[in-house]
Amino acid sequence: LLTHLSVKRHLDPLPPGFFYNGQQYVSFFGEKKHFHPQMDQFIAEYVEEANREIDLFNNQLEQQQHQDLFDP
């Protein structure tokens, strides 16, 4: 998941104080990161979207009529 999000979002705008050197994200204080500084936000957005899709799927299942196999 991290690799997928990292590849997909590696060129997203950076927060102030960071730049991308082609391999790492570097802060003006010299801190280096292998993942985008906003990766936590990207993960939260991914989970939120996945949960929406799951809710939609579950709602569709609930609307389908089903027969209880143990009901006489």
mmJSON file of the N, C-alpha and C atoms, coordinates in Angstrom:
{"data_MODEL":{"atom_site":{
"group_PDB":["ATOM","ATOM","ATOM","ATOM","ATOM","ATOM","ATOM","ATOM","ATOM","ATOM","ATOM","ATOM","ATOM","ATOM","ATOM","ATOM","ATOM","ATOM","ATOM","ATOM","ATOM","ATOM","ATOM","ATOM","ATOM","ATOM","ATOM","ATOM","ATOM","ATOM","ATOM","ATOM","ATOM","ATOM","ATOM","ATOM","ATOM","ATOM","ATOM","ATOM","ATOM","ATOM","ATOM","ATOM","ATOM","ATOM","ATOM","ATOM","ATOM","ATOM","ATOM","ATOM","ATOM","ATOM","ATOM","ATOM","ATOM","ATOM","ATOM","ATOM","ATOM","ATOM","ATOM","ATOM","ATOM","ATOM","ATOM","ATOM","ATOM","ATOM","ATOM","ATOM","ATOM","ATOM","ATOM","ATOM","ATOM","ATOM","ATOM","ATOM","ATOM","ATOM","ATOM","ATOM","ATOM","ATOM","ATOM","ATOM","ATOM","ATOM","ATOM","ATOM","ATOM","ATOM","ATOM","ATOM","ATOM","ATOM","ATOM","ATOM","ATOM","ATOM","ATOM","ATOM","ATOM","ATOM","ATOM","ATOM","ATOM","ATOM","ATOM","ATOM","ATOM","ATOM","ATOM","ATOM","ATOM","ATOM","ATOM","ATOM","ATOM","ATOM","ATOM","ATOM","ATOM","ATOM","ATOM","ATOM","ATOM","ATOM","ATOM","ATOM","ATOM","ATOM","ATOM","ATOM","ATOM","ATOM","ATOM","ATOM","ATOM","ATOM","ATOM","ATOM","ATOM","ATOM","ATOM","ATOM","ATOM","ATOM","ATOM","ATOM","ATOM","ATOM","ATOM","ATOM","ATOM","ATOM","ATOM","ATOM","ATOM","ATOM","ATOM","ATOM","ATOM","ATOM","ATOM","ATOM","ATOM","ATOM","ATOM","ATOM","ATOM","ATOM","ATOM","ATOM","ATOM","ATOM","ATOM","ATOM","ATOM","ATOM","ATOM","ATOM","ATOM","ATOM","ATOM","ATOM","ATOM","ATOM","ATOM","ATOM","ATOM","ATOM","ATOM","ATOM","ATOM","ATOM","ATOM","ATOM","ATOM","ATOM","ATOM","ATOM","ATOM","ATOM","ATOM","ATOM","ATOM","ATOM","ATOM","ATOM","ATOM","ATOM","ATOM","ATOM"],
"id":[1,2,3,4,5,6,7,8,9,10,11,12,13,14,15,16,17,18,19,20,21,22,23,24,25,26,27,28,29,30,31,32,33,34,35,36,37,38,39,40,41,42,43,44,45,46,47,48,49,50,51,52,53,54,55,56,57,58,59,60,61,62,63,64,65,66,67,68,69,70,71,72,73,74,75,76,77,78,79,80,81,82,83,84,85,86,87,88,89,90,91,92,93,94,95,96,97,98,99,100,101,102,103,104,105,106,107,108,109,110,111,112,113,114,115,116,117,118,119,120,121,122,123,124,125,126,127,128,129,130,131,132,133,134,135,136,137,138,139,140,141,142,143,144,145,146,147,148,149,150,151,152,153,154,155,156,157,158,159,160,161,162,163,164,165,166,167,168,169,170,171,172,173,174,175,176,177,178,179,180,181,182,183,184,185,186,187,188,189,190,191,192,193,194,195,196,197,198,199,200,201,202,203,204,205,206,207,208,209,210,211,212,213,214,215,216],
"type_symbol":["N","C","C","N","C","C","N","C","C","N","C","C","N","C","C","N","C","C","N","C","C","N","C","C","N","C","C","N","C","C","N","C","C","N","C","C","N","C","C","N","C","C","N","C","C","N","C","C","N","C","C","N","C","C","N","C","C","N","C","C","N","C","C","N","C","C","N","C","C","N","C","C","N","C","C","N","C","C","N","C","C","N","C","C","N","C","C","N","C","C","N","C","C","N","C","C","N","C","C","N","C","C","N","C","C","N","C","C","N","C","C","N","C","C","N","C","C","N","C","C","N","C","C","N","C","C","N","C","C","N","C","C","N","C","C","N","C","C","N","C","C","N","C","C","N","C","C","N","C","C","N","C","C","N","C","C","N","C","C","N","C","C","N","C","C","N","C","C","N","C","C","N","C","C","N","C","C","N","C","C","N","C","C","N","C","C","N","C","C","N","C","C","N","C","C","N","C","C","N","C","C","N","C","C","N","C","C","N","C","C","N","C","C","N","C","C"],
"label_atom_id":["N","CA","C","N","CA","C","N","CA","C","N","CA","C","N","CA","C","N","CA","C","N","CA","C","N","CA","C","N","CA","C","N","CA","C","N","CA","C","N","CA","C","N","CA","C","N","CA","C","N","CA","C","N","CA","C","N","CA","C","N","CA","C","N","CA","C","N","CA","C","N","CA","C","N","CA","C","N","CA","C","N","CA","C","N","CA","C","N","CA","C","N","CA","C","N","CA","C","N","CA","C","N","CA","C","N","CA","C","N","CA","C","N","CA","C","N","CA","C","N","CA","C","N","CA","C","N","CA","C","N","CA","C","N","CA","C","N","CA","C","N","CA","C","N","CA","C","N","CA","C","N","CA","C","N","CA","C","N","CA","C","N","CA","C","N","CA","C","N","CA","C","N","CA","C","N","CA","C","N","CA","C","N","CA","C","N","CA","C","N","CA","C","N","CA","C","N","CA","C","N","CA","C","N","CA","C","N","CA","C","N","CA","C","N","CA","C","N","CA","C","N","CA","C","N","CA","C","N","CA","C","N","CA","C","N","CA","C","N","CA","C","N","CA","C","N","CA","C","N","CA","C"],
"label_alt_id":[null,null,null,null,null,null,null,null,null,null,null,null,null,null,null,null,null,null,null,null,null,null,null,null,null,null,null,null,null,null,null,null,null,null,null,null,null,null,null,null,null,null,null,null,null,null,null,null,null,null,null,null,null,null,null,null,null,null,null,null,null,null,null,null,null,null,null,null,null,null,null,null,null,null,null,null,null,null,null,null,null,null,null,null,null,null,null,null,null,null,null,null,null,null,null,null,null,null,null,null,null,null,null,null,null,null,null,null,null,null,null,null,null,null,null,null,null,null,null,null,null,null,null,null,null,null,null,null,null,null,null,null,null,null,null,null,null,null,null,null,null,null,null,null,null,null,null,null,null,null,null,null,null,null,null,null,null,null,null,null,null,null,null,null,null,null,null,null,null,null,null,null,null,null,null,null,null,null,null,null,null,null,null,null,null,null,null,null,null,null,null,null,null,null,null,null,null,null,null,null,null,null,null,null,null,null,null,null,null,null,null,null,null,null,null,null],
"label_comp_id":["LEU","LEU","LEU","LEU","LEU","LEU","THR","THR","THR","HIS","HIS","HIS","LEU","LEU","LEU","SER","SER","SER","VAL","VAL","VAL","LYS","LYS","LYS","ARG","ARG","ARG","HIS","HIS","HIS","LEU","LEU","LEU","ASP","ASP","ASP","PRO","PRO","PRO","LEU","LEU","LEU","PRO","PRO","PRO","PRO","PRO","PRO","GLY","GLY","GLY","PHE","PHE","PHE","PHE","PHE","PHE","TYR","TYR","TYR","ASN","ASN","ASN","GLY","GLY","GLY","GLN","GLN","GLN","GLN","GLN","GLN","TYR","TYR","TYR","VAL","VAL","VAL","SER","SER","SER","PHE","PHE","PHE","PHE","PHE","PHE","GLY","GLY","GLY","GLU","GLU","GLU","LYS","LYS","LYS","LYS","LYS","LYS","HIS","HIS","HIS","PHE","PHE","PHE","HIS","HIS","HIS","PRO","PRO","PRO","GLN","GLN","GLN","MET","MET","MET","ASP","ASP","ASP","GLN","GLN","GLN","PHE","PHE","PHE","ILE","ILE","ILE","ALA","ALA","ALA","GLU","GLU","GLU","TYR","TYR","TYR","VAL","VAL","VAL","GLU","GLU","GLU","GLU","GLU","GLU","ALA","ALA","ALA","ASN","ASN","ASN","ARG","ARG","ARG","GLU","GLU","GLU","ILE","ILE","ILE","ASP","ASP","ASP","LEU","LEU","LEU","PHE","PHE","PHE","ASN","ASN","ASN","ASN","ASN","ASN","GLN","GLN","GLN","LEU","LEU","LEU","GLU","GLU","GLU","GLN","GLN","GLN","GLN","GLN","GLN","GLN","GLN","GLN","HIS","HIS","HIS","GLN","GLN","GLN","ASP","ASP","ASP","LEU","LEU","LEU","PHE","PHE","PHE","ASP","ASP","ASP","PRO","PRO","PRO"],
"label_asym_id":["A","A","A","A","A","A","A","A","A","A","A","A","A","A","A","A","A","A","A","A","A","A","A","A","A","A","A","A","A","A","A","A","A","A","A","A","A","A","A","A","A","A","A","A","A","A","A","A","A","A","A","A","A","A","A","A","A","A","A","A","A","A","A","A","A","A","A","A","A","A","A","A","A","A","A","A","A","A","A","A","A","A","A","A","A","A","A","A","A","A","A","A","A","A","A","A","A","A","A","A","A","A","A","A","A","A","A","A","A","A","A","A","A","A","A","A","A","A","A","A","A","A","A","A","A","A","A","A","A","A","A","A","A","A","A","A","A","A","A","A","A","A","A","A","A","A","A","A","A","A","A","A","A","A","A","A","A","A","A","A","A","A","A","A","A","A","A","A","A","A","A","A","A","A","A","A","A","A","A","A","A","A","A","A","A","A","A","A","A","A","A","A","A","A","A","A","A","A","A","A","A","A","A","A","A","A","A","A","A","A","A","A","A","A","A","A"],
"label_entity_id":["1","1","1","1","1","1","1","1","1","1","1","1","1","1","1","1","1","1","1","1","1","1","1","1","1","1","1","1","1","1","1","1","1","1","1","1","1","1","1","1","1","1","1","1","1","1","1","1","1","1","1","1","1","1","1","1","1","1","1","1","1","1","1","1","1","1","1","1","1","1","1","1","1","1","1","1","1","1","1","1","1","1","1","1","1","1","1","1","1","1","1","1","1","1","1","1","1","1","1","1","1","1","1","1","1","1","1","1","1","1","1","1","1","1","1","1","1","1","1","1","1","1","1","1","1","1","1","1","1","1","1","1","1","1","1","1","1","1","1","1","1","1","1","1","1","1","1","1","1","1","1","1","1","1","1","1","1","1","1","1","1","1","1","1","1","1","1","1","1","1","1","1","1","1","1","1","1","1","1","1","1","1","1","1","1","1","1","1","1","1","1","1","1","1","1","1","1","1","1","1","1","1","1","1","1","1","1","1","1","1","1","1","1","1","1","1"],
"label_seq_id":[1,1,1,2,2,2,3,3,3,4,4,4,5,5,5,6,6,6,7,7,7,8,8,8,9,9,9,10,10,10,11,11,11,12,12,12,13,13,13,14,14,14,15,15,15,16,16,16,17,17,17,18,18,18,19,19,19,20,20,20,21,21,21,22,22,22,23,23,23,24,24,24,25,25,25,26,26,26,27,27,27,28,28,28,29,29,29,30,30,30,31,31,31,32,32,32,33,33,33,34,34,34,35,35,35,36,36,36,37,37,37,38,38,38,39,39,39,40,40,40,41,41,41,42,42,42,43,43,43,44,44,44,45,45,45,46,46,46,47,47,47,48,48,48,49,49,49,50,50,50,51,51,51,52,52,52,53,53,53,54,54,54,55,55,55,56,56,56,57,57,57,58,58,58,59,59,59,60,60,60,61,61,61,62,62,62,63,63,63,64,64,64,65,65,65,66,66,66,67,67,67,68,68,68,69,69,69,70,70,70,71,71,71,72,72,72],
"pdbx_PDB_ins_code":[null,null,null,null,null,null,null,null,null,null,null,null,null,null,null,null,null,null,null,null,null,null,null,null,null,null,null,null,null,null,null,null,null,null,null,null,null,null,null,null,null,null,null,null,null,null,null,null,null,null,null,null,null,null,null,null,null,null,null,null,null,null,null,null,null,null,null,null,null,null,null,null,null,null,null,null,null,null,null,null,null,null,null,null,null,null,null,null,null,null,null,null,null,null,null,null,null,null,null,null,null,null,null,null,null,null,null,null,null,null,null,null,null,null,null,null,null,null,null,null,null,null,null,null,null,null,null,null,null,null,null,null,null,null,null,null,null,null,null,null,null,null,null,null,null,null,null,null,null,null,null,null,null,null,null,null,null,null,null,null,null,null,null,null,null,null,null,null,null,null,null,null,null,null,null,null,null,null,null,null,null,null,null,null,null,null,null,null,null,null,null,null,null,null,null,null,null,null,null,null,null,null,null,null,null,null,null,null,null,null,null,null,null,null,null,null],
"Cartn_x":[0.83,0.0,0.873,1.885,2.74,3.451,3.939,4.636,3.682,2.474,1.476,1.15,0.867,0.549,1.749,2.931,4.137,4.366,4.206,4.388,3.305,2.073,0.942,0.996,1.496,1.383,2.733,3.819,5.141,5.359,4.578,4.739,3.651,2.849,1.85,2.564,1.886,2.515,3.053,4.196,4.849,4.467,4.463,4.212,5.392,5.169,6.277,7.454,8.646,9.848,10.391,9.786,10.264,10.535,11.487,11.693,12.012,11.842,12.089,13.339,14.345,15.597,15.649,14.507,14.447,14.493,14.963,15.021,14.41,14.551,14.062,13.405,12.572,11.97,12.843,13.275,14.227,13.627,13.696,13.243,14.407,14.1,15.157,16.048,15.633,16.465,17.356,17.272,18.124,17.514,16.307,15.635,15.251,15.587,15.292,14.242,13.31,12.247,12.163,11.866,11.679,10.251,9.324,7.929,7.541,6.548,6.029,5.698,6.009,5.739,4.265,3.374,1.947,1.392,2.262,1.84,0.722,0.751,-0.323,-1.676,-1.71,-2.953,-3.377,-2.425,-2.737,-3.323,-2.761,-3.267,-4.682,-4.912,-6.246,-7.268,-6.899,-7.801,-8.09,-7.06,-7.228,-8.188,-7.997,-8.854,-10.29,-10.445,-11.781,-12.493,-11.786,-12.372,-12.691,-11.794,-12.041,-13.265,-13.41,-14.571,-15.865,-15.821,-17.009,-17.421,-16.428,-16.72,-17.286,-16.755,-17.253,-18.679,-18.954,-20.309,-21.294,-20.892,-21.747,-22.041,-21.019,-21.184,-22.108,-21.892,-22.73,-24.181,-24.399,-25.764,-26.445,-25.687,-26.25,-26.627,-25.803,-26.123,-27.37,-27.509,-28.663,-29.96,-29.895,-31.101,-31.513,-30.627,-30.973,-31.825,-32.835,-33.646,-32.876,-32.912,-32.253,-33.168,-33.015,-33.838,-33.004,-33.574,-32.906,-32.983,-31.857,-31.826,-32.391,-32.399,-32.868,-34.309,-34.93,-36.317,-37.225,-38.171,-39.013,-39.907],
"Cartn_y":[-1.196,0.0,1.258,1.272,2.465,2.7,1.624,1.776,2.287,1.725,2.164,3.648,4.057,5.467,6.362,5.876,6.675,6.943,5.916,6.078,6.982,6.77,7.529,9.005,9.317,10.687,11.375,10.809,11.362,12.777,13.191,14.546,15.507,15.077,15.988,17.179,18.323,19.508,19.21,19.778,19.579,20.689,20.371,21.428,22.397,23.591,24.556,23.966,24.239,23.788,22.464,21.865,20.595,20.741,19.942,19.813,18.353,17.969,16.596,16.599,15.794,15.782,14.673,14.038,12.953,11.588,11.522,10.256,10.352,11.516,11.705,13.073,13.171,14.457,15.036,16.265,16.873,18.166,18.298,19.549,20.531,21.787,22.792,22.629,21.78,21.487,20.277,19.677,18.554,17.189,17.151,15.876,15.24,13.957,13.256,12.18,12.075,11.071,10.35,9.061,8.298,8.417,8.794,8.956,10.425,10.78,12.147,12.604,13.848,14.337,14.263,14.191,14.115,12.699,11.693,10.309,9.91,10.396,10.08,10.534,11.702,12.221,11.357,10.952,10.121,8.78,8.206,6.935,7.122,8.199,8.466,8.624,9.315,9.485,8.143,7.312,5.988,5.138,5.132,4.347,4.864,6.175,6.773,6.337,6.361,5.943,4.445,3.638,2.195,1.917,2.634,2.453,2.855,3.908,4.303,3.187,2.598,1.511,0.298,-0.007,-1.13,-0.863,0.352,0.712,0.588,1.047,0.946,-0.517,-1.341,-2.77,-3.409,-3.101,-3.656,-3.206,-1.95,-1.448,-2.166,-2.434,-3.166,-4.586,-5.217,-6.561,-6.563,-5.565,-5.489,-5.311,-4.678,-4.43,-5.638,-6.599,-7.809,-8.708,-9.31,-10.251,-11.56,-12.123,-13.409,-14.318,-15.58,-16.565,-17.214,-17.286,-17.934,-19.442,-20.099,-21.535,-22.337,-21.758,-22.464,-22.109,-21.271,-20.881,-21.871,-22.501,-23.528,-22.993],
"Cartn_z":[0.0,0.0,0.0,0.871,0.926,-0.4,-1.003,-2.279,-3.351,-3.389,-4.374,-4.196,-2.962,-2.703,-2.98,-2.643,-2.853,-4.338,-5.149,-6.595,-7.169,-6.724,-7.255,-6.867,-5.676,-5.161,-4.936,-5.455,-5.146,-5.676,-6.656,-7.194,-6.721,-5.736,-5.165,-4.532,-4.449,-3.847,-2.446,-2.178,-0.881,0.084,1.369,2.354,2.375,2.869,2.951,3.73,3.242,3.935,3.448,2.42,1.872,0.386,-0.106,-1.54,-1.835,-3.09,-3.523,-4.38,-4.018,-4.762,-5.813,-6.068,-7.036,-6.388,-5.149,-4.422,-3.032,-2.419,-1.056,-0.929,0.102,0.467,1.564,1.362,2.284,2.831,4.163,4.777,4.757,4.956,4.991,6.214,7.153,8.322,8.086,6.884,6.53,6.807,7.355,7.616,6.283,6.111,4.858,5.109,4.162,4.246,2.91,2.978,1.742,1.221,2.093,1.699,1.765,0.981,0.941,2.365,2.713,4.072,4.473,3.511,3.815,3.629,3.735,3.533,4.497,5.731,6.683,6.143,5.544,4.957,3.775,2.937,1.777,2.218,3.275,3.8,4.334,5.069,5.618,4.491,3.42,2.282,1.609,1.48,0.877,1.709,3.024,3.917,3.859,3.825,3.738,2.456,1.337,0.061,0.081,0.613,0.708,1.575,2.671,3.544,2.843,2.024,1.256,0.291,-0.379,-1.312,-0.577,0.581,1.383,1.838,2.299,2.721,1.556,0.383,-0.797,-1.116,-1.1,-1.369,-0.336,0.937,2.0,1.859,1.504,1.293,0.133,-0.921,-2.057,-1.65,-0.831,-0.351,0.517,1.367,2.256,1.48,0.321,-0.464,-1.301,-1.437,-2.179,-1.291,-1.903,-1.143,-1.03,0.141,0.337,1.144,0.901,1.586,2.677,3.852,4.971,4.767,4.671,4.428,5.597,6.78,7.967,8.321,7.511,7.75,7.016,7.716,7.059,5.993],
"occupancy":[1.0,1.0,1.0,1.0,1.0,1.0,1.0,1.0,1.0,1.0,1.0,1.0,1.0,1.0,1.0,1.0,1.0,1.0,1.0,1.0,1.0,1.0,1.0,1.0,1.0,1.0,1.0,1.0,1.0,1.0,1.0,1.0,1.0,1.0,1.0,1.0,1.0,1.0,1.0,1.0,1.0,1.0,1.0,1.0,1.0,1.0,1.0,1.0,1.0,1.0,1.0,1.0,1.0,1.0,1.0,1.0,1.0,1.0,1.0,1.0,1.0,1.0,1.0,1.0,1.0,1.0,1.0,1.0,1.0,1.0,1.0,1.0,1.0,1.0,1.0,1.0,1.0,1.0,1.0,1.0,1.0,1.0,1.0,1.0,1.0,1.0,1.0,1.0,1.0,1.0,1.0,1.0,1.0,1.0,1.0,1.0,1.0,1.0,1.0,1.0,1.0,1.0,1.0,1.0,1.0,1.0,1.0,1.0,1.0,1.0,1.0,1.0,1.0,1.0,1.0,1.0,1.0,1.0,1.0,1.0,1.0,1.0,1.0,1.0,1.0,1.0,1.0,1.0,1.0,1.0,1.0,1.0,1.0,1.0,1.0,1.0,1.0,1.0,1.0,1.0,1.0,1.0,1.0,1.0,1.0,1.0,1.0,1.0,1.0,1.0,1.0,1.0,1.0,1.0,1.0,1.0,1.0,1.0,1.0,1.0,1.0,1.0,1.0,1.0,1.0,1.0,1.0,1.0,1.0,1.0,1.0,1.0,1.0,1.0,1.0,1.0,1.0,1.0,1.0,1.0,1.0,1.0,1.0,1.0,1.0,1.0,1.0,1.0,1.0,1.0,1.0,1.0,1.0,1.0,1.0,1.0,1.0,1.0,1.0,1.0,1.0,1.0,1.0,1.0,1.0,1.0,1.0,1.0,1.0,1.0,1.0,1.0,1.0,1.0,1.0,1.0],
"B_iso_or_equiv":[0.0,0.0,0.0,0.0,0.0,0.0,0.0,0.0,0.0,0.0,0.0,0.0,0.0,0.0,0.0,0.0,0.0,0.0,0.0,0.0,0.0,0.0,0.0,0.0,0.0,0.0,0.0,0.0,0.0,0.0,0.0,0.0,0.0,0.0,0.0,0.0,0.0,0.0,0.0,0.0,0.0,0.0,0.0,0.0,0.0,0.0,0.0,0.0,0.0,0.0,0.0,0.0,0.0,0.0,0.0,0.0,0.0,0.0,0.0,0.0,0.0,0.0,0.0,0.0,0.0,0.0,0.0,0.0,0.0,0.0,0.0,0.0,0.0,0.0,0.0,0.0,0.0,0.0,0.0,0.0,0.0,0.0,0.0,0.0,0.0,0.0,0.0,0.0,0.0,0.0,0.0,0.0,0.0,0.0,0.0,0.0,0.0,0.0,0.0,0.0,0.0,0.0,0.0,0.0,0.0,0.0,0.0,0.0,0.0,0.0,0.0,0.0,0.0,0.0,0.0,0.0,0.0,0.0,0.0,0.0,0.0,0.0,0.0,0.0,0.0,0.0,0.0,0.0,0.0,0.0,0.0,0.0,0.0,0.0,0.0,0.0,0.0,0.0,0.0,0.0,0.0,0.0,0.0,0.0,0.0,0.0,0.0,0.0,0.0,0.0,0.0,0.0,0.0,0.0,0.0,0.0,0.0,0.0,0.0,0.0,0.0,0.0,0.0,0.0,0.0,0.0,0.0,0.0,0.0,0.0,0.0,0.0,0.0,0.0,0.0,0.0,0.0,0.0,0.0,0.0,0.0,0.0,0.0,0.0,0.0,0.0,0.0,0.0,0.0,0.0,0.0,0.0,0.0,0.0,0.0,0.0,0.0,0.0,0.0,0.0,0.0,0.0,0.0,0.0,0.0,0.0,0.0,0.0,0.0,0.0,0.0,0.0,0.0,0.0,0.0,0.0],
"pdbx_formal_charge":[null,null,null,null,null,null,null,null,null,null,null,null,null,null,null,null,null,null,null,null,null,null,null,null,null,null,null,null,null,null,null,null,null,null,null,null,null,null,null,null,null,null,null,null,null,null,null,null,null,null,null,null,null,null,null,null,null,null,null,null,null,null,null,null,null,null,null,null,null,null,null,null,null,null,null,null,null,null,null,null,null,null,null,null,null,null,null,null,null,null,null,null,null,null,null,null,null,null,null,null,null,null,null,null,null,null,null,null,null,null,null,null,null,null,null,null,null,null,null,null,null,null,null,null,null,null,null,null,null,null,null,null,null,null,null,null,null,null,null,null,null,null,null,null,null,null,null,null,null,null,null,null,null,null,null,null,null,null,null,null,null,null,null,null,null,null,null,null,null,null,null,null,null,null,null,null,null,null,null,null,null,null,null,null,null,null,null,null,null,null,null,null,null,null,null,null,null,null,null,null,null,null,null,null,null,null,null,null,null,null,null,null,null,null,null,null],
"auth_seq_id":[1,1,1,2,2,2,3,3,3,4,4,4,5,5,5,6,6,6,7,7,7,8,8,8,9,9,9,10,10,10,11,11,11,12,12,12,13,13,13,14,14,14,15,15,15,16,16,16,17,17,17,18,18,18,19,19,19,20,20,20,21,21,21,22,22,22,23,23,23,24,24,24,25,25,25,26,26,26,27,27,27,28,28,28,29,29,29,30,30,30,31,31,31,32,32,32,33,33,33,34,34,34,35,35,35,36,36,36,37,37,37,38,38,38,39,39,39,40,40,40,41,41,41,42,42,42,43,43,43,44,44,44,45,45,45,46,46,46,47,47,47,48,48,48,49,49,49,50,50,50,51,51,51,52,52,52,53,53,53,54,54,54,55,55,55,56,56,56,57,57,57,58,58,58,59,59,59,60,60,60,61,61,61,62,62,62,63,63,63,64,64,64,65,65,65,66,66,66,67,67,67,68,68,68,69,69,69,70,70,70,71,71,71,72,72,72],
"auth_comp_id":["LEU","LEU","LEU","LEU","LEU","LEU","THR","THR","THR","HIS","HIS","HIS","LEU","LEU","LEU","SER","SER","SER","VAL","VAL","VAL","LYS","LYS","LYS","ARG","ARG","ARG","HIS","HIS","HIS","LEU","LEU","LEU","ASP","ASP","ASP","PRO","PRO","PRO","LEU","LEU","LEU","PRO","PRO","PRO","PRO","PRO","PRO","GLY","GLY","GLY","PHE","PHE","PHE","PHE","PHE","PHE","TYR","TYR","TYR","ASN","ASN","ASN","GLY","GLY","GLY","GLN","GLN","GLN","GLN","GLN","GLN","TYR","TYR","TYR","VAL","VAL","VAL","SER","SER","SER","PHE","PHE","PHE","PHE","PHE","PHE","GLY","GLY","GLY","GLU","GLU","GLU","LYS","LYS","LYS","LYS","LYS","LYS","HIS","HIS","HIS","PHE","PHE","PHE","HIS","HIS","HIS","PRO","PRO","PRO","GLN","GLN","GLN","MET","MET","MET","ASP","ASP","ASP","GLN","GLN","GLN","PHE","PHE","PHE","ILE","ILE","ILE","ALA","ALA","ALA","GLU","GLU","GLU","TYR","TYR","TYR","VAL","VAL","VAL","GLU","GLU","GLU","GLU","GLU","GLU","ALA","ALA","ALA","ASN","ASN","ASN","ARG","ARG","ARG","GLU","GLU","GLU","ILE","ILE","ILE","ASP","ASP","ASP","LEU","LEU","LEU","PHE","PHE","PHE","ASN","ASN","ASN","ASN","ASN","ASN","GLN","GLN","GLN","LEU","LEU","LEU","GLU","GLU","GLU","GLN","GLN","GLN","GLN","GLN","GLN","GLN","GLN","GLN","HIS","HIS","HIS","GLN","GLN","GLN","ASP","ASP","ASP","LEU","LEU","LEU","PHE","PHE","PHE","ASP","ASP","ASP","PRO","PRO","PRO"],
"auth_asym_id":["A","A","A","A","A","A","A","A","A","A","A","A","A","A","A","A","A","A","A","A","A","A","A","A","A","A","A","A","A","A","A","A","A","A","A","A","A","A","A","A","A","A","A","A","A","A","A","A","A","A","A","A","A","A","A","A","A","A","A","A","A","A","A","A","A","A","A","A","A","A","A","A","A","A","A","A","A","A","A","A","A","A","A","A","A","A","A","A","A","A","A","A","A","A","A","A","A","A","A","A","A","A","A","A","A","A","A","A","A","A","A","A","A","A","A","A","A","A","A","A","A","A","A","A","A","A","A","A","A","A","A","A","A","A","A","A","A","A","A","A","A","A","A","A","A","A","A","A","A","A","A","A","A","A","A","A","A","A","A","A","A","A","A","A","A","A","A","A","A","A","A","A","A","A","A","A","A","A","A","A","A","A","A","A","A","A","A","A","A","A","A","A","A","A","A","A","A","A","A","A","A","A","A","A","A","A","A","A","A","A","A","A","A","A","A","A"],
"auth_atom_id":["N","CA","C","N","CA","C","N","CA","C","N","CA","C","N","CA","C","N","CA","C","N","CA","C","N","CA","C","N","CA","C","N","CA","C","N","CA","C","N","CA","C","N","CA","C","N","CA","C","N","CA","C","N","CA","C","N","CA","C","N","CA","C","N","CA","C","N","CA","C","N","CA","C","N","CA","C","N","CA","C","N","CA","C","N","CA","C","N","CA","C","N","CA","C","N","CA","C","N","CA","C","N","CA","C","N","CA","C","N","CA","C","N","CA","C","N","CA","C","N","CA","C","N","CA","C","N","CA","C","N","CA","C","N","CA","C","N","CA","C","N","CA","C","N","CA","C","N","CA","C","N","CA","C","N","CA","C","N","CA","C","N","CA","C","N","CA","C","N","CA","C","N","CA","C","N","CA","C","N","CA","C","N","CA","C","N","CA","C","N","CA","C","N","CA","C","N","CA","C","N","CA","C","N","CA","C","N","CA","C","N","CA","C","N","CA","C","N","CA","C","N","CA","C","N","CA","C","N","CA","C","N","CA","C","N","CA","C","N","CA","C","N","CA","C","N","CA","C","N","CA","C"],
"pdbx_PDB_model_num":[1,1,1,1,1,1,1,1,1,1,1,1,1,1,1,1,1,1,1,1,1,1,1,1,1,1,1,1,1,1,1,1,1,1,1,1,1,1,1,1,1,1,1,1,1,1,1,1,1,1,1,1,1,1,1,1,1,1,1,1,1,1,1,1,1,1,1,1,1,1,1,1,1,1,1,1,1,1,1,1,1,1,1,1,1,1,1,1,1,1,1,1,1,1,1,1,1,1,1,1,1,1,1,1,1,1,1,1,1,1,1,1,1,1,1,1,1,1,1,1,1,1,1,1,1,1,1,1,1,1,1,1,1,1,1,1,1,1,1,1,1,1,1,1,1,1,1,1,1,1,1,1,1,1,1,1,1,1,1,1,1,1,1,1,1,1,1,1,1,1,1,1,1,1,1,1,1,1,1,1,1,1,1,1,1,1,1,1,1,1,1,1,1,1,1,1,1,1,1,1,1,1,1,1,1,1,1,1,1,1,1,1,1,1,1,1]
}}}
